[in-house]
Amino acid sequence: MNIDKFTERSQGFIQSARGVAERNDNQFLTPEHLLKVLLDDNEGLCAGLIKNAGGDPKKAKKDVAAAIDKLPKVSGNSVECYPNQQFGKVMSQAEEISEKAGDEYVTVERMLLAMLIVPDTEVHRILTDCGLTAMTLNKAIEDLRQGRKATTANAEG
């Protein structure tokens, strides 16, 4: 994962996800942590995309909270957390999706789409269980973007 290829907003969500993992005493940063911060966002971008794609963002939010509660916890004075393999796969997929779409930077919505596309992950299950498909989510993203490309680090600003 090349963090420089992610927009400033995406980088902020990744940092927030790390904070969620640390507060929950999780040793590994997982896609579940990232999905939680995306769904908790005050601007509601991802929740709105899920809704526009025919999914249920409230169910996704409830299910991701339950999934985080089930993650292994470690104890000690300070928990250092590292991205797990699934997190790496999702971020690589997000970079690939962005590149194929003609974006120079990975945006928040591309990270959400990557979580849905990477199979055999808990976030994939959560997003499909709330009613999403890659096709419907991609359409909602394209409707939002209206042909605009992410060509700067603050493209979402």
N, C-alpha and C positions, 0 to 999 in steps of 0.2 A: 504494500500500500504506500503510495506516494502522497503524503498529506498535503503537499504543495499543489496537488491537482484538485483539491477540494475547496469549495467556496468558503469564505470566512464564516458564513452561517453554518455550513456543514461541519466545519472544524469546531465551532462552538457547541454544536449538539454532541459531537464525539466527546469533547471534554466534559460536558454535562453528564453523559452516559457513564463516563469513568467515575464521576462523583457519586452517581447513584450506586454503582458497584461498590465503591469504597464505603459509603454509608450503610450498605447492607452487608458489610463484611464478606463480600465475594472476592475471591482471589483472582477471578478471571472476568474480563470485560467481554460481555456476550451481546449478540444481536438483540436479545430481550431488553437489555439496559438501554440500547439505542432506540428501540421501538417505544419504550416507556417515555423517554424524554420527547420524542417526536409527537406522541399522542398528548402529552401534558403541556405542549407549547401553547402559550396564551393566544398567539395569532391563529391557531387552529388550522394551519395549512394541511397537515397530513390527515387530521380528522375530517376535514372538508373534502380532501381527495378521496378518502375511503367512502364517505357518504355519497359523493358524486359518482363513484364507481359502483354503487349499489350495495356497499357493505355497511356493517354496523360498527361505527367507531367506539361506541360505549362497550360493546361486547369485547372488542379487541383490547380496550384499556383494562377491563376487568380481568381478562384472560392473561394479559402480559404481567399484571401485578401478581396474579397467582403463580405464574411461571417463575418469576423472580423470587418469590417466597420459598420455592422449592429448591433453589440453587444452593449448593454447598457453601457453608460459611466457615471462615477461619477466625481465630482469635489472636489477639496480640495488641501491642501498643499502636502500631500503625500498619495498616494493611496495604501492601503494594499490589496493585492489580495489573494484570497483563492481558492483552487481547487473546481470546481463545481461537482455535482453528476456524470455527464457524464464522466468527467476526471477520477474520481475514478473508474468508471466501466471499462473504457478503460485500466487503469493501472492494475486492477485486472485481466482482460482478458489477458493482456500481460504476467503477471506472470504465469497464468494457461497454456497459449500456450508454454511458455518457459519450464515449468516443464514437460509437455507432450512430448516435443521434446528432453528431456534429457539435457537441459541446466541448469546450476546452477545459471546463471545470465540472466537478461532480457536485450537483445540487442536492438539496434535501429530498426532493421528490424522486430523484434517481436512486437515492439510498433506500427509500421506501420500496420502490419497484424491485430493487435487488433482493430485499428481504423476502419478497413474495416469490421471486424466481428461483433462488437457491433452494434446492430440494433437501429433504431430510433434516430440517432445522425446526426448532420449536416456533420461531417467528413465522415460518412458512405455514405451519399448521394453524397458528392463531389467525393469520390473515386470510387463509382459505376458509377456515371455520366461520369467520365473520362475513363471508359472502363475496370475497374478492377473487378475481381471476387476473392474470397478467394482462389479458386483452382489455378488460374493462378499466383497470387501473391506468394502463398506458393511454387509453383514450381520454380519461379524465385529466391526465397530465398534459396531453397534447391540447386539449380544450383550454386548459389554464395558460399554457405557454403561448398559444396562438402563433406558432412558428418562430418565436424568439429563441435564441441560442445563448448559452452561458459562456460568454467570452472574456469575462473578468472575474477576479476573486470576489467581488462584491456584486455579482450579477443579480442576486436576489434582493438587493437593497432598493 
